[in-house]
């Protein structure tokens, strides 16, 4: 270590002093550096969490209540403005047409303001929407029902514009309360004006538009809870319209309308709900809900009631039948597609839609003399196709088609009379009955080789009942009113029971055995009710011989089946 010349000349005392001064300077520098760092703070005990939460909740509730009161106050002032417009119109200062336009624009302004409210203020949005609905209802009701300044079509147009505006704001701003209020107010006002003005078609249109808008929203996953309001209201209005127009003329006191308008209103809900459930089940692969299936059935049922039974003959029925035929084929195609995707519930629903629509198309379009043949062809066709493609939901459509054919031909009624005094029908009416019975026999053969016992049971019951009717006709036509005819009918019932049991045991179809037991019960009831009280001894003895012999043969058949081979 080198020592400078100055240090060499200094004395040791001076060097010690310099070292002391240097040590004091370093100490002061360290003290200054420590003072620049974080200073010690005194901790204050924090308040308890429960007290803090209580204070915060109380402040929040107070702020929310204050906001609700402020929104209600604004809505009340808004209603006051609407009444000022009405007062200006009543005093003559403002023309009524201008007041109606201004009032409607004022109501639209409030529904738009409801949609523009931030998502954190849902109560304010609902209050504004309700205020707008009150304005609309008061405006349209006063000028359409009381003063008649608004014609029903114009009132329906205003309701439709308001509905679309509310739904648009609900879609754009994602405000479900605004959408629900607009639908509820539009539907309620349309129903009230539908009843009071007796103008049916305009408000049917508004209700159907409300239903379509609700289905469109629900298909996109929005506000599915609002659908029932529009659906039930549209069904009610359409049922009333169909009932009023059943004679083909407009009753007194109702606004005039044409049959084409009725047809359009009947076809619209079928298209709306078939399209809605089709989008859900085919496009986004969802299971049809109970509401979707039930409401589609309601729409198809109203169309069937209106065009199949109540509407007068005309060109519009041809269009209705063709539309039902197209809807039916589309439904059957969807049923087959859903069956291949193993969506059983959707496949079953579409199959029933196709069945009902196909029967409706036949009842509307096909002439009466050809309906039986068309239904028999459909019965055999569905039985064959269901067996070939292994579609269980189609196999039991065959006995339904054939049952409708038997009902249309009069075979059901005739077979019911086989247990009572019978009237022999004309020869030209026997042909459809024989054709239906033959078609049912073919369907039984096809169903019997499949795996669907329910279809076999229905087809077998219809075949046996039809054969009883035709056999009773043959007995009546051959023997007439002799007392022995009653015993021969018992013999016919017993023969049908024996054949049913033997066929069931031979083919392994238990449902046919059950049908044989049912026929034997019917035969016993006939003997107890008719033969014993009023029959002759000879006829009673013959009936008992038939019945006892049938019991003996059936018992041996069942015993032979259970014997080990």
Secondary structure, 3 states (H helix, E strand, C coil): CCCCHHHHHCCHHHHHHHHHHHHHHHHHHHHHHHHCCCCCCCCCCCCCHHHHHHHHHHHHHHHHHHHHHHHHHHHHHHHHHHHHHHHHHHCCCCCHHHHHHHHHHHHHHHHHHHHHCCCCCHHHHHHHHHHHHHHHHHHHHHHHHHCCCCCHHHHHHHHHHHHHHHHHHHHHHCCHHHHHHHHHHHHHHHHHHHHHHCCHHHHHHHHHHHHHHHHHHHHCCCCHHHHHHHHHHHHHHHHHHHHHCCCCCCCCCCCCCCHHHHHHHHHHHHHHHHHHHHHHHHHCCCCCCHHHHHHHHHHHHHHHHHHHHHCCCCHHHHHHHHHHHHHHHHHHHHHHHHHHCCCHHHHHHHHHHHHHHHHHHHHHHCCHHHHHHHHHHHHHHHHHHHHHHCCHHHHCHHHHHHHHHHHHHCHHHHHHHHHCCCCCCCHHHHHHHHHHHHHHHHHHHHHHCCCCHHHHHHHHHHHHHHHHHHHHHHHHHHHCCCCHHHHHHHHHHHHHHHHHHHHHHHHCCHHHHHHHHHHHHHHHHHHHHHHHHHCCHHHHHHHHHHHHHHHHHHHHHHHHHHCCC
